[in-house]
Amino acid sequence: MGVPTLGCGCLVCTSSDPHDRRLRPSGLVRWQEGDRERVLVIDTGPDFREQALRNRLNRVDAVLYTHGHADHTLGLDDLRPLSFRVAHEGGMIPLFASEDTAEVLRRVYEYTFSPQSTYATRARVCIEPLQDRFSVLGVDFVRIPVLHGEMEISGFRFGSTAYMTDVSDIPESSFQLLQNLDVLIVSALRHKPHPSHATLDQAVGWARRVGARRTWFTHIAHDLPHETTNRSLPEGMALAYDGLNFPVSL
């Protein structure tokens, strides 16, 4: 729901620490292809416009979707002005999504995807099937199946980095895809158990098993104050925050 959470006056929601102000989670991967910068986004939540402005995005080359819930998809329409630039170059922005997620996108954004749509300024985007292994402009990605309650959703590995949000459980087969990581980004909602999200203790346990050099916890509710929580975490683990950036090996 983002922090501050609407209608809440708790210590985190009223905190003066900028790290306690959290937009809905998303990921941004940038790399150079020759003399051109490439930009890939993981999820376009309701705060995507603000995140794009903060990061001065003037293009998006591809989007990966973890699943079809509102806090991960409701910024899709804000791709429109960025997609017009890609269209001028003769292309469309590919949206990589599982069939379940693609069904949600087609239903919610019928005016974008329906062949019968007459919306002249629709986003220049196209849905691409999400494979277990795929490449985007020369960079290889691996889909990491995880559970979000009873629903299977997608995490992603690129190089020695993995991004997994909204996780309540990780299948044994997926741990095999998380070996030899430098960076793990995984969700940790709060301390209290939740039917479709990991607690902080669960996420710490997974992080210890994966053994990445650095772990960042994301998708954080207003139950976890940034500084206090970080002081309790093992070395090499910390809460992520808006604007966090670091180099990755692709």
N, C-alpha and C positions, 0 to 999 in steps of 0.2 A: 504493500500500500504506500510505500515511501515513508520517509521520516523528515519532518514531523508528520505524524499520522493525523488525519482530519479529526477534529473534535477531542484530541487528547492533550492533557496538560501535564504529562509525566516528566520526570527529570531529563530524559533523553530528548523528548519532543520540544522541551523549552531550553535545551542546552545552548550555551553560547559557543561551544566548540564547533567549528565548521565541519569537522569530520563526522559529527552527528547529524548532519543534514544530507540525506541520501535520496537521490533519484532512483527510479527503477533500474535494475542492473542490466548492463549491456557490455559488449566487448568491441574493441576497435583494433584491428590489425593493419599496420602500414608496412609496406616494403617497397623497395626500388626495383623496377624492371627497366633496365637501361637508364634512360634519362627521365623516366616517368614514375611518379609515385603512384602506387596502387593502394586502394583502401577497401577493406572488407569489414563488415559490421556483423556482429552476432546479436540477433534480436533487435527489433525496433519497437520498444515499449512506448507508453504514452508520453514519456519525457524525451523521446528521440530528438525532437526539434531543438530543445534546449541543449542537449548533449552535442548535437551537430554544430550549433552556434559556438559553444564553448571550445570545441576542438577545431573550429574554423574549417569545417569540411566544405570543399567546393566540388566534390565528386564522391560517389560510392560505386565501386566496381562489382560488388556482389554482397549478398546478405545470406547468412546461415540462420535458420530458425531452430531453436531447441524444442519448442512445442507451441501449441496454438492458444494458450491462455492470454487474456487481455493485457496483462502487465508485460508481455513479451511481443505483442503484435500490433497494438493499437496506435503505433506511430508510423505504420506502413505508408499512409497517405502523405506523410511529410517527405517521402522519397521523391515526390513529384518534381519539384524544381531541380533536384540533382539528376533525376532521370532524363530531363529534357536535354541536359548537356550531353549525356551519353547518347541520346537519340540523334543529336546533331552529328555525332561521330559515326552514325550508322548502326547503332546497337541498342540493346535493352539491358537493364540490370537484372541478372539472374538471381532468383530467390530460391535457395536450396531448402527444401522442406519435405518431411515425411508425408505420406499420403493422408494421414489423419490431420496433420497441420495444414496441408494444402487444401483440404476440404473446408476447414475453418476459414482460411484466407479467401477462398472463392465465394463462400457464403457471405461473409462480412463485407467484402469488397467486391460485391457483384458488379458494381458500376465500373470496376477496373478490369475484371477478368471475363465477364460474360461476352460471348461473341455478338450478342444482340445489343450491347451497350453502345449508346451514341454519345457518351461523355467525351467531348473533344479533347479536353486537357487531362485525360486519365494518365496515371503514372505509366511511364514506358518501362514496364517490368514484366518478367515472365517467370513462371514457376518451373523449377527444375527438380526432377526426382532426386531424393537424397540417397546416395549409395553408401555402402560400408566404407569404401575408400574412393576418394575423388580428388581431382586437382582443380585449382582455381588460379588461372594465369600463372601457371608454373609452380605453384605452392601446393604441396600434398596435404590433405586432411584425412583424418580417420574418424569415423563416427563412433562414439562411446555410448552404447545403450545403458541407460540408468532408469530407475523407477522413481516416479513421482506419484506416491500413493499406489493405486492399482494400474496406473498408466505408464507405459514405456515411453520415455522421451529421449532426446539426443544430447549428449555432450560431444565435445570435439577435441581432438588432439592435432596440433600442428607443430612439427619439429619436436622439441623437448618440452613443450608446454601443453597443458590440458585445461579446458574450461568446462565446468559442469555445474549447472545451476538447477534449483528446485529438486534436489536429490533427496529421496527418503531411503533408498537402498541401492547398493551397487552389486550387480550380479558377479559371481565369481569369474565368469569368462571376461568381464570388462576389466577386472584387475590386471589381467594379462596384457591389456592394451595400455596400461599405465606404468609400465616398467621404465626405468632410466629417465625419469622426468627431472628437469631443472626447476620447473615452476608448475605448481598445481593451484588452480582456482576452483574452489568448491563451495557450495552453499552451506550456511550454518544459520538457521533462522533465529533461534533463541535457546534458552535453557530448558523450558518446559516442552515435553513431548508434543508432537504434532502429527496428525495422521498422514500427511503427504510431504513433510519436510524434515530434514535432519536437525537434531539438536547440535549445539556447539560441541558437546562431548562426543557425539557420534562422528562428527566431521573431523575432530582431532584424532580419533581412533583410525579413521580412514587415512588421514594424512600421515600418521606414523607408519601405517602399513605400506603406503606408496613410497614414502621415503624421499620425496622431492627435496631439492636443496632449499626451496622456498615455497611456502604455502600461504595463499591469501584466501580468506573467507569472505563470501559475498552473499547477496540476497538476505540481508540482515534486517530483522525487525527492530522495533523501538525498545526491545527488552535488553539490548546489549549496548551499554555506553562504551564509546570507542576507547578512551584511555584506560579506564578501569579494566575492561575486558582484556586489552592487550597485555597489561601487566600480569595477567593470570595465565597467559598462553605459553606453551613450550617455545624454546628458542627456534627461530626460523619460521614461526607462524604468527600471523597477525590479521586483523580485520582489514579488508579492503576499504577504500574510500573513494568518493567522487574525484575524478581527476588523476587517480593513480596511473602511472605509466612506468614501463620498464622495458629494456631490450629483451628480445627473444631470439632464439636460434631457429631459423626455418630450414 
